[in-house]
Amino acid sequence: MATEILRLEEVVGGYGKLTVLNGTSFAVPRGAITTVIGPNGAGKSTVFKAIFGLLGVASGRIVFDGRDITQLDPRRLLELGISYVPQGRNVFPELSVLHNLELGATTAPPGADVGGRLASLMERFPMLRRKRDAQASTLSGGEQKLLEIARGLLLEPKLMLIDEPSIGLSPLLVKDIFGILQGLRASGVSILMVEQNAKRALEMSDFGIVLELGRTRLQGRAAEILADPRIGQLFLGGAVFTT
């Protein structure tokens, strides 16, 4: 497996008295797309919140780029090079596309060429340039997701966490978004993605992780996971392994 950029070691966490992550452990290879799949309630979104400092970790360790980040807050994680695109629509609807993008630069380090980064994003994503003065509420679902991804790129992250990028989108827009993620990988951004559309996501990913009941059940090359007969069983409601 390629050099890792992120590693979780026996992470336990949840909401109040409800434990969702039950010793989750996995590694995320650098410069690749890694997709996390699993049935509802497996802990997929929860593990992202734990990584990004939005959820308290009761025990275990999260290591990013060789550094223990277990108890760091989201602002510090942004500074270190992790961005997070949550599930659903997370734009400011009454603000313009440009203002939404500028809000992504609020934690940029002193002296950062924010103007240059904005220009680069406009060049990479022509839709943003065409609609820079339009209210974000007028964008389609796919365009809003693209805006969120672009905003996350403004800080030039090493690792991007993306939760359910295809939710609510047409098959054509899903293809476009997945194509953008592959382009980001080619530019050196490591991507960790949660996706309910397991087959489609694994087909365009390098590696895969299967969660069930807050534990890592399988991890490895995406093609190998896709071919594993236990994956079909998992998504038909059966257990991957007996415990």
Buried (B, 14 or more C-beta within 10 A) or exposed (E): EEEBBBBBBEBBBBEEEEBBBBBBBBBBBBBBBBBBBBBEEBBBBBBBBBBBBBBEBEEBBBBBBEEEBBEBEBEEBBEBBBBBBBBEBBBEEEBBBBBBBBEBBEBBEEEBEBEEBBEBBBEBBEBBBEBBEBBBEEBEEBBBBBBBBBBBBBBEBBBBBBBBBBBBBEEEBBBBBBEBBBEBBEEEBBBBBBBBBBEBBBEBBBBBBBBBBBBBBBBEBBBEBBEBEBBEEBBEEEEBEEE
